[in-house]
Amino acid sequence: MKVALGSDHNAFYLKEDVKQYIQELGHEVEDYGCHSCDAVDYPDVAFDVAQDISEEKADRGILICGTGIGVAISAGKVPGIRAALCHDTYSAERAQLSNDAQILTMGAQIIGPEVAKKVVESYLGVTFNGGSSGRKVQKIIDKEKEYGAKAQ
């Protein structure tokens, strides 16, 4: 699986830990930055990751900022993207199984590296297969299309 990974400067070190762990799990990682502790604006990184997920250049995305909230909101502005903020393994698993979230977000000031690794493993270890959640996700997709049509 190809994973698009990005963070702001507040989460640089956690992103580096997560990147190494994703690779250890056998996945390919595309690192969207940031590449140091120099300040960057999290929306820029989140928009780039979300856009490439929407264009199917990567299978899943993981975004990290201080709280995970800002990157989740930013990524969700890209049409078709469902980003889920998760700091525990159950939510991370359900983000994929129940909501078909293409992007997992986390907060580096909220979660430590070992828990973050387990959250990532839970998220990447499952795949949405529709089921009873399929119709709910489709309702979200349909509503987004409806609002998109109104905006044009």
KEGUSE-286317 format. One line per 2 residues: their letters; for each residue z, x, y of N, C-alpha, C, O, CB. Coordinates in nm, 3 decimals, decimal comma. Last residue first. Glycine has a CB too. Layout:
<sites>
A	Z/X/Y/Z/X/Y/Z/X/Y/Z/X/Y/Z/X/Y ~ ... $
</sites>
This chain:
<sites>
QA	-0,805/-2,150/2,560/-0,942/-2,106/2,593/-1,012/-2,196/2,688/-1,127/-2,171/2,724/-1,024/-2,094/2,470 ~ -0,568/-2,261/2,493/-0,566/-2,154/2,592/-0,707/-2,113/2,637/-0,723/-2,049/2,741/-0,495/-2,034/2,535 $
KA	-0,623/-2,434/2,288/-0,586/-2,491/2,418/-0,594/-2,386/2,528/-0,623/-2,419/2,643/-0,446/-2,550/2,414 ~ -0,661/-2,256/2,079/-0,774/-2,335/2,123/-0,747/-2,395/2,260/-0,838/-2,405/2,342/-0,805/-2,446/2,023 $
GY	-0,399/-2,163/2,047/-0,504/-2,071/2,086/-0,626/-2,144/2,140/-0,689/-2,099/2,237/-0,544/-1,985/1,968 ~ -0,270/-2,390/1,954/-0,235/-2,337/2,086/-0,340/-2,240/2,136/-0,368/-2,235/2,255/-0,099/-2,267/2,080 $
EK	-0,404/-2,407/1,703/-0,407/-2,519/1,798/-0,376/-2,469/1,940/-0,448/-2,502/2,034/-0,306/-2,629/1,756 ~ -0,330/-2,168/1,583/-0,471/-2,193/1,613/-0,487/-2,304/1,716/-0,572/-2,296/1,805/-0,548/-2,229/1,486 $
EK	-0,057/-2,219/1,554/-0,100/-2,107/1,637/-0,247/-2,124/1,676/-0,285/-2,096/1,790/-0,079/-1,974/1,562 ~ -0,067/-2,431/1,375/-0,014/-2,453/1,510/-0,058/-2,341/1,604/-0,091/-2,366/1,719/0,139/-2,464/1,506 $
DI	-0,172/-2,300/1,145/-0,245/-2,409/1,209/-0,198/-2,434/1,352/-0,281/-2,455/1,441/-0,230/-2,537/1,127 ~ 0,036/-2,120/1,088/-0,099/-2,071/1,118/-0,178/-2,177/1,193/-0,244/-2,147/1,292/-0,173/-2,032/0,989 $
IK	0,240/-2,301/1,029/0,256/-2,204/1,137/0,120/-2,153/1,182/0,093/-2,144/1,302/0,346/-2,086/1,093 ~ 0,129/-2,429/0,808/0,161/-2,507/0,928/0,178/-2,416/1,049/0,135/-2,450/1,160/0,289/-2,591/0,906 $
QV	0,124/-2,217/0,627/-0,003/-2,272/0,676/0,019/-2,357/0,801/-0,066/-2,358/0,890/-0,071/-2,356/0,566 ~ 0,393/-2,190/0,574/0,325/-2,081/0,644/0,193/-2,132/0,701/0,154/-2,094/0,811/0,301/-1,961/0,550 $
KR	0,421/-2,432/0,435/0,498/-2,407/0,558/0,433/-2,297/0,641/0,419/-2,309/0,762/0,644/-2,369/0,525 ~ 0,261/-2,402/0,212/0,228/-2,508/0,308/0,302/-2,488/0,441/0,250/-2,523/0,547/0,263/-2,647/0,249 $
GS	0,392/-2,184/0,084/0,254/-2,175/0,130/0,219/-2,279/0,235/0,154/-2,248/0,335/0,161/-2,189/0,013 ~ 0,635/-2,236/-0,026/0,633/-2,181/0,110/0,492/-2,176/0,168/0,475/-2,164/0,289/0,694/-2,042/0,111 $
SG	0,587/-2,311/-0,283/0,628/-2,416/-0,190/0,631/-2,366/-0,046/0,629/-2,447/0,047/0,766/-2,469/-0,229 ~ 0,327/-2,068/-0,327/0,426/-2,159/-0,382/0,462/-2,266/-0,280/0,378/-2,306/-0,200/0,551/-2,083/-0,426 $
GN	0,261/-1,773/-0,201/0,242/-1,913/-0,164/0,354/-2,000/-0,216/0,462/-2,007/-0,157/0,110/-1,963/-0,216 ~ 0,336/-1,517/-0,254/0,242/-1,580/-0,347/0,225/-1,729/-0,320/0,180/-1,803/-0,407/0,289/-1,560/-0,490 $
FT	0,409/-1,207/-0,109/0,398/-1,351/-0,089/0,297/-1,409/-0,187/0,187/-1,357/-0,203/0,357/-1,383/0,057 ~ 0,572/-0,956/-0,291/0,448/-1,004/-0,232/0,449/-1,156/-0,224/0,486/-1,224/-0,319/0,327/-0,955/-0,313 $
VG	0,804/-0,677/-0,274/0,766/-0,813/-0,311/0,638/-0,853/-0,238/0,600/-0,792/-0,138/0,880/-0,913/-0,279 ~ 0,876/-0,428/-0,176/0,877/-0,449/-0,320/0,836/-0,587/-0,367/0,833/-0,612/-0,487/1,010/-0,421/-0,371 $
LY	0,900/-0,413/0,095/0,775/-0,364/0,036/0,764/-0,395/-0,113/0,655/-0,388/-0,170/0,763/-0,215/0,057 ~ 1,162/-0,521/0,124/1,046/-0,582/0,190/0,915/-0,541/0,124/0,829/-0,625/0,099/1,044/-0,543/0,337 $
SE	1,321/-0,342/-0,020/1,320/-0,484/-0,055/1,198/-0,555/0,002/1,138/-0,639/-0,065/1,448/-0,553/-0,004 ~ 1,270/-0,103/0,120/1,235/-0,114/-0,022/1,227/-0,260/-0,066/1,137/-0,298/-0,141/1,337/-0,039/-0,108 $
VV	1,382/-0,170/0,369/1,238/-0,141/0,357/1,193/-0,156/0,212/1,088/-0,215/0,186/1,208/0,001/0,408 ~ 1,650/-0,191/0,292/1,582/-0,305/0,353/1,431/-0,289/0,339/1,361/-0,382/0,301/1,622/-0,320/0,502 $
KK	1,698/0,070/0,208/1,707/-0,040/0,111/1,638/-0,165/0,162/1,575/-0,238/0,086/1,855/-0,071/0,078 ~ 1,668/0,205/0,453/1,581/0,238/0,339/1,582/0,125/0,236/1,477/0,090/0,182/1,626/0,370/0,272 $
AV	1,878/0,094/0,600/1,739/0,072/0,642/1,642/0,100/0,527/1,546/0,026/0,507/1,704/0,160/0,763 ~ 2,096/0,202/0,467/2,073/0,058/0,458/1,929/0,028/0,496/1,864/-0,055/0,432/2,172/-0,021/0,548 $
EP	2,055/0,469/0,548/2,058/0,434/0,405/2,036/0,284/0,384/1,965/0,244/0,291/2,192/0,477/0,342 ~ 2,056/0,467/0,838/1,938/0,507/0,759/1,941/0,465/0,613/1,837/0,428/0,559/1,924/0,654/0,766 $
GI	2,204/0,165/0,981/2,200/0,306/0,948/2,084/0,339/0,856/2,020/0,249/0,802/2,330/0,349/0,885 ~ 2,150/-0,065/1,247/2,146/-0,035/1,104/2,137/0,116/1,083/2,070/0,186/1,158/2,026/-0,106/1,036 $
IQ	2,160/-0,079/1,524/2,227/-0,182/1,445/2,246/-0,139/1,300/2,347/-0,172/1,237/2,146/-0,312/1,449 ~ 2,001/0,091/1,650/2,138/0,089/1,698/2,223/-0,012/1,621/2,342/-0,029/1,648/2,141/0,058/1,847 $
AG	1,757/0,038/1,534/1,821/0,166/1,503/1,965/0,173/1,551/2,044/0,252/1,499/1,741/0,280/1,564 ~ 1,661/-0,263/1,397/1,720/-0,199/1,513/1,796/-0,074/1,476/1,889/-0,078/1,395/1,811/-0,296/1,585 $
MT	1,341/-0,370/1,264/1,482/-0,332/1,250/1,529/-0,266/1,379/1,449/-0,220/1,460/1,503/-0,237/1,129 ~ 1,088/-0,580/1,123/1,145/-0,505/1,234/1,294/-0,481/1,209/1,362/-0,560/1,144/1,124/-0,581/1,367 $
LI	0,793/-0,607/0,936/0,939/-0,603/0,931/0,986/-0,527/1,054/0,931/-0,422/1,086/0,991/-0,537/0,799 ~ 0,500/-0,796/0,923/0,573/-0,688/0,989/0,723/-0,712/0,977/0,773/-0,821/1,003/0,533/-0,677/1,137 $
QA	0,402/-1,011/0,795/0,327/-0,888/0,778/0,402/-0,768/0,836/0,372/-0,654/0,802/0,192/-0,899/0,844 ~ 0,562/-1,258/0,617/0,571/-1,173/0,737/0,498/-1,042/0,710/0,529/-0,971/0,614/0,718/-1,147/0,777 $
DN	0,568/-1,479/0,447/0,449/-1,395/0,452/0,445/-1,311/0,580/0,341/-1,295/0,643/0,322/-1,481/0,443 ~ 0,795/-1,627/0,405/0,730/-1,638/0,535/0,602/-1,556/0,549/0,535/-1,563/0,652/0,824/-1,597/0,640 $
SL	0,900/-1,587/0,150/0,900/-1,722/0,206/0,815/-1,736/0,331/0,767/-1,845/0,360/1,040/-1,762/0,238 ~ 0,852/-1,312/0,089/0,833/-1,417/-0,012/0,821/-1,557/0,048/0,741/-1,637/0,000/0,947/-1,414/-0,110 $
QA	0,905/-1,172/0,334/0,776/-1,162/0,267/0,754/-1,282/0,173/0,649/-1,346/0,179/0,767/-1,031/0,187 ~ 1,159/-1,254/0,400/1,058/-1,245/0,505/0,918/-1,241/0,445/0,825/-1,300/0,499/1,082/-1,121/0,593 $
RE	1,301/-1,215/0,165/1,258/-1,352/0,198/1,154/-1,353/0,309/1,069/-1,441/0,314/1,378/-1,438/0,239 ~ 1,350/-0,939/0,186/1,274/-0,992/0,073/1,218/-1,130/0,107/1,101/-1,158/0,081/1,363/-1,000/-0,053 $
AS	1,503/-0,938/0,420/1,378/-0,861/0,413/1,289/-0,912/0,300/1,168/-0,926/0,316/1,408/-0,712/0,393 ~ 1,724/-1,091/0,347/1,634/-1,139/0,453/1,500/-1,067/0,447/1,396/-1,129/0,468/1,698/-1,120/0,590 $
YT	1,831/-0,916/0,149/1,789/-1,053/0,115/1,692/-1,107/0,219/1,588/-1,163/0,184/1,913/-1,146/0,104 ~ 1,894/-0,676/0,284/1,790/-0,678/0,181/1,741/-0,819/0,149/1,622/-0,839/0,125/1,841/-0,612/0,055 $
DH	1,922/-0,680/0,643/1,980/-0,688/0,509/1,868/-0,708/0,409/1,759/-0,753/0,445/2,086/-0,803/0,499 ~ 1,805/-0,701/0,883/1,900/-0,590/0,867/1,971/-0,595/0,734/2,070/-0,524/0,712/2,001/-0,591/0,980 $
CL	1,502/-0,800/1,033/1,589/-0,802/0,914/1,678/-0,678/0,911/1,632/-0,566/0,932/1,504/-0,810/0,786 ~ 1,272/-0,990/1,195/1,382/-0,898/1,219/1,481/-0,910/1,104/1,537/-1,017/1,080/1,451/-0,928/1,355 $
AA	0,932/-1,024/1,131/1,067/-1,070/1,096/1,168/-0,959/1,119/1,153/-0,848/1,068/1,072/-1,116/0,950 ~ 0,626/-1,150/1,250/0,718/-1,036/1,243/0,859/-1,089/1,220/0,900/-1,187/1,282/0,712/-0,949/1,374 $
RI	0,312/-1,246/1,200/0,448/-1,295/1,177/0,536/-1,173/1,155/0,523/-1,102/1,055/0,456/-1,395/1,055 ~ 0,007/-1,283/1,372/0,113/-1,195/1,324/0,245/-1,270/1,313/0,285/-1,345/1,402/0,129/-1,074/1,417 $
GP	-0,186/-1,439/1,490/-0,187/-1,427/1,345/-0,073/-1,344/1,288/-0,059/-1,336/1,166/-0,314/-1,369/1,301 ~ -0,210/-1,264/1,797/-0,244/-1,381/1,715/-0,249/-1,350/1,565/-0,306/-1,250/1,521/-0,377/-1,437/1,758 $
VK	0,068/-1,099/1,914/-0,067/-1,076/1,862/-0,101/-1,193/1,769/-0,028/-1,219/1,673/-0,077/-0,937/1,786 ~ 0,328/-1,158/1,958/0,232/-1,204/2,059/0,088/-1,181/2,015/-0,004/-1,238/2,073/0,257/-1,132/2,191 $
GA	0,482/-1,033/1,767/0,451/-1,175/1,748/0,356/-1,232/1,851/0,307/-1,343/1,834/0,576/-1,253/1,750 ~ 0,530/-0,786/1,879/0,434/-0,796/1,769/0,389/-0,940/1,749/0,273/-0,966/1,719/0,494/-0,741/1,639 $
SI	0,731/-0,862/2,070/0,602/-0,805/2,111/0,497/-0,821/2,002/0,385/-0,865/2,030/0,618/-0,658/2,145 ~ 0,943/-0,952/1,908/0,882/-1,041/2,007/0,743/-0,991/2,045/0,648/-1,069/2,050/0,970/-1,052/2,133 $
AV	0,990/-0,716/1,763/0,957/-0,841/1,693/0,888/-0,938/1,789/0,787/-0,999/1,754/1,084/-0,905/1,634 ~ 1,058/-0,532/1,959/0,935/-0,510/1,883/0,894/-0,635/1,806/0,774/-0,659/1,787/0,953/-0,393/1,785 $
GI	1,300/-0,653/2,052/1,185/-0,633/2,140/1,055/-0,612/2,066/0,952/-0,668/2,104/1,210/-0,516/2,228 ~ 1,468/-0,645/1,822/1,428/-0,771/1,885/1,301/-0,754/1,968/1,206/-0,832/1,954/1,541/-0,825/1,973 $
GT	1,557/-0,405/1,740/1,454/-0,469/1,658/1,401/-0,596/1,720/1,300/-0,650/1,675/1,509/-0,499/1,522 ~ 1,725/-0,255/1,898/1,780/-0,372/1,829/1,684/-0,434/1,729/1,727/-0,508/1,640/1,819/-0,477/1,930 $
GC	1,564/-0,022/1,950/1,709/-0,019/1,953/1,773/-0,133/1,875/1,864/-0,110/1,795/1,755/-0,024/2,095 ~ 1,306/-0,047/1,700/1,348/-0,012/1,836/1,501/-0,012/1,835/1,561/-0,002/1,728/1,290/-0,112/1,944 $
IL	1,050/-0,037/1,466/1,191/-0,013/1,491/1,210/0,020/1,639/1,139/0,103/1,695/1,245/0,102/1,401 ~ 0,835/-0,191/1,229/0,861/-0,151/1,368/1,010/-0,139/1,391/1,088/-0,221/1,342/0,799/-0,252/1,467 $
IG	0,599/-0,187/0,984/0,742/-0,175/1,008/0,758/-0,119/1,148/0,703/-0,014/1,182/0,813/-0,084/0,900 ~ 0,343/-0,376/0,817/0,392/-0,297/0,928/0,544/-0,295/0,931/0,609/-0,389/0,886/0,338/-0,349/1,058 $
RD	0,088/-0,371/0,562/0,213/-0,419/0,620/0,252/-0,327/0,735/0,201/-0,216/0,748/0,327/-0,424/0,512 ~ -0,176/-0,276/0,536/-0,130/-0,393/0,459/-0,004/-0,455/0,517/0,009/-0,578/0,521/-0,105/-0,353/0,315 $
AK	-0,413/-0,199/0,793/-0,295/-0,165/0,713/-0,249/-0,293/0,645/-0,278/-0,403/0,691/-0,180/-0,102/0,802 ~ -0,628/-0,318/0,894/-0,637/-0,172/0,883/-0,517/-0,116/0,808/-0,518/-0,001/0,765/-0,647/-0,108/1,023 $
EE	-0,650/-0,590/0,952/-0,641/-0,546/0,813/-0,666/-0,396/0,795/-0,719/-0,354/0,693/-0,739/-0,623/0,729 ~ -0,617/-0,677/1,203/-0,753/-0,635/1,168/-0,760/-0,577/1,027/-0,862/-0,522/0,986/-0,803/-0,531/1,269 $
SI	-0,345/-0,715/1,209/-0,431/-0,834/1,220/-0,576/-0,802/1,184/-0,649/-0,890/1,139/-0,425/-0,890/1,363 ~ -0,265/-0,447/1,198/-0,233/-0,536/1,086/-0,325/-0,657/1,091/-0,378/-0,698/0,987/-0,083/-0,581/1,091 $
DQ	-0,355/-0,368/1,450/-0,417/-0,310/1,331/-0,382/-0,389/1,204/-0,464/-0,397/1,112/-0,374/-0,164/1,314 ~ -0,186/-0,523/1,612/-0,332/-0,538/1,620/-0,399/-0,484/1,494/-0,488/-0,547/1,439/-0,387/-0,467/1,744 $
AV	0,067/-0,423/1,542/0,033/-0,562/1,512/-0,118/-0,584/1,515/-0,172/-0,657/1,432/0,101/-0,655/1,611 ~ 0,049/-0,156/1,639/0,073/-0,183/1,497/0,028/-0,324/1,462/-0,043/-0,344/1,363/0,224/-0,165/1,462 $
DF	0,004/-0,208/1,916/-0,091/-0,129/1,837/-0,074/-0,156/1,687/-0,173/-0,176/1,616/-0,071/0,021/1,865 ~ 0,234/-0,357/1,990/0,100/-0,417/2,002/-0,002/-0,341/1,916/-0,085/-0,403/1,851/0,054/-0,419/2,149 $
AV	0,434/-0,163/1,945/0,431/-0,288/1,867/0,295/-0,354/1,872/0,245/-0,402/1,770/0,538/-0,385/1,918 ~ 0,374/0,030/2,139/0,370/0,065/1,996/0,357/-0,061/1,911/0,279/-0,066/1,816/0,497/0,146/1,955 $
DP	0,409/-0,128/2,371/0,283/-0,057/2,346/0,268/-0,023/2,198/0,161/-0,043/2,140/0,275/0,070/2,430 ~ 0,675/-0,222/2,364/0,563/-0,316/2,345/0,431/-0,245/2,312/0,351/-0,296/2,234/0,544/-0,400/2,470 $
YD	0,839/0,014/2,405/0,821/-0,042/2,271/0,707/-0,143/2,260/0,646/-0,150/2,153/0,948/-0,107/2,227 ~ 0,745/0,285/2,592/0,770/0,141/2,600/0,738/0,078/2,465/0,625/0,086/2,416/0,685/0,076/2,713 $
VA	0,922/0,594/2,559/0,799/0,515/2,548/0,839/0,368/2,557/0,954/0,333/2,532/0,721/0,546/2,414 ~ 1,076/0,905/2,624/1,072/0,761/2,646/0,931/0,704/2,632/0,835/0,758/2,687/1,128/0,727/2,782 $
DC	1,101/1,142/2,364/1,057/1,111/2,500/1,036/0,961/2,513/0,985/0,896/2,421/0,925/1,188/2,535 ~ 1,155/1,212/2,110/1,257/1,130/2,177/1,221/1,102/2,323/1,302/1,046/2,397/1,392/1,199/2,170 $
SH	0,840/1,172/1,938/0,951/1,253/1,989/1,054/1,157/2,050/1,039/1,035/2,041/0,901/1,360/2,096 ~ 0,643/0,999/1,876/0,645/1,125/1,802/0,750/1,223/1,853/0,749/1,341/1,818/0,510/1,189/1,808 $
CG	0,669/0,644/1,811/0,657/0,760/1,898/0,679/0,888/1,815/0,727/0,884/1,702/0,758/0,751/2,016 ~ 0,373/0,636/1,614/0,463/0,690/1,715/0,586/0,603/1,729/0,599/0,499/1,663/0,391/0,704/1,849 $
YD	0,239/0,538/1,403/0,190/0,498/1,534/0,278/0,553/1,648/0,257/0,518/1,764/0,182/0,347/1,543 ~ 0,152/0,662/1,099/0,257/0,671/1,201/0,198/0,647/1,340/0,116/0,726/1,388/0,327/0,810/1,196 $
EV	0,088/0,523/0,801/0,018/0,555/0,926/0,123/0,548/1,036/0,178/0,441/1,063/-0,103/0,457/0,953 ~ 0,153/0,605/0,470/0,210/0,570/0,600/0,116/0,614/0,711/0,071/0,729/0,714/0,350/0,634/0,618 $
EH	0,128/0,485/0,138/0,066/0,560/0,246/0,124/0,512/0,379/0,143/0,392/0,399/-0,090/0,544/0,244 ~ 0,389/0,494/-0,111/0,300/0,424/-0,018/0,242/0,521/0,085/0,301/0,625/0,114/0,374/0,310/0,053 $
GL	0,587/0,593/-0,275/0,448/0,601/-0,320/0,348/0,530/-0,231/0,234/0,509/-0,271/0,438/0,545/-0,455 ~ 0,841/0,629/-0,196/0,815/0,509/-0,276/0,670/0,502/-0,325/0,634/0,416/-0,405/0,848/0,383/-0,195 $
EQ	0,808/0,846/-0,031/0,873/0,867/-0,160/0,853/0,748/-0,254/0,848/0,765/-0,375/1,023/0,893/-0,141 ~ 0,704/0,709/0,190/0,618/0,801/0,116/0,676/0,831/-0,022/0,602/0,839/-0,120/0,599/0,931/0,194 $
IY	0,934/0,576/0,268/0,815/0,498/0,229/0,720/0,585/0,147/0,663/0,540/0,048/0,743/0,442/0,354 ~ 1,093/0,799/0,337/1,130/0,714/0,224/1,012/0,630/0,176/0,992/0,614/0,055/1,247/0,622/0,264 $
QK	0,963/0,902/0,563/0,977/0,984/0,443/1,008/0,898/0,321/0,954/0,923/0,213/1,087/1,089/0,463 ~ 0,996/0,679/0,734/0,862/0,728/0,697/0,869/0,810/0,569/0,790/0,789/0,477/0,802/0,814/0,811 $
VD	1,273/0,665/0,765/1,203/0,556/0,696/1,065/0,602/0,650/1,021/0,567/0,541/1,190/0,433/0,789 ~ 1,318/0,900/0,913/1,382/0,879/0,783/1,309/0,776/0,701/1,284/0,795/0,582/1,528/0,837/0,801 $
EK	1,162/0,839/1,141/1,129/0,956/1,060/1,193/0,947/0,921/1,130/0,981/0,822/1,176/1,085/1,131 ~ 1,299/0,615/1,239/1,159/0,603/1,195/1,120/0,720/1,105/1,053/0,701/1,004/1,064/0,598/1,317 $
LY	1,539/0,733/1,312/1,538/0,638/1,200/1,396/0,620/1,148/1,374/0,610/1,027/1,598/0,502/1,243 ~ 1,448/0,888/1,529/1,506/0,953/1,410/1,509/0,859/1,290/1,484/0,903/1,177/1,647/1,002/1,440 $
FA	1,345/0,688/1,712/1,263/0,797/1,659/1,320/0,855/1,530/1,248/0,870/1,431/1,250/0,907/1,762 ~ 1,455/0,480/1,846/1,453/0,471/1,700/1,376/0,585/1,635/1,345/0,579/1,516/1,393/0,341/1,658 $
NH	1,425/0,519/2,112/1,559/0,488/2,063/1,568/0,492/1,911/1,676/0,507/1,855/1,602/0,352/2,113 ~ 1,150/0,543/2,146/1,231/0,665/2,146/1,373/0,641/2,095/1,435/0,732/2,041/1,237/0,723/2,286 $
DS	1,009/0,303/1,913/1,026/0,360/2,046/1,117/0,482/2,034/1,157/0,520/1,923/1,085/0,256/2,147 ~ 0,780/0,310/1,632/0,911/0,295/1,695/0,903/0,335/1,842/0,804/0,392/1,888/1,017/0,381/1,622 $
GL	0,596/0,222/1,333/0,609/0,260/1,472/0,749/0,238/1,524/0,826/0,158/1,470/0,511/0,184/1,556 ~ 0,361/0,218/1,071/0,499/0,240/1,111/0,505/0,284/1,256/0,430/0,371/1,299/0,566/0,345/1,021 $
AV	0,182/0,054/0,829/0,177/0,096/0,968/0,321/0,102/1,019/0,394/0,004/1,011/0,090/-0,001/1,056 ~ 0,110/0,133/0,502/0,213/0,080/0,590/0,196/0,141/0,729/0,196/0,263/0,745/0,355/0,108/0,534 $
KM	-0,077/0,051/0,224/-0,079/0,125/0,351/0,016/0,056/0,449/0,003/-0,064/0,475/-0,225/0,134/0,410 ~ 0,000/0,084/-0,117/0,000/0,000/0,000/0,000/0,090/0,124/0,069/0,192/0,128/0,122/-0,097/-0,001 $
</sites>
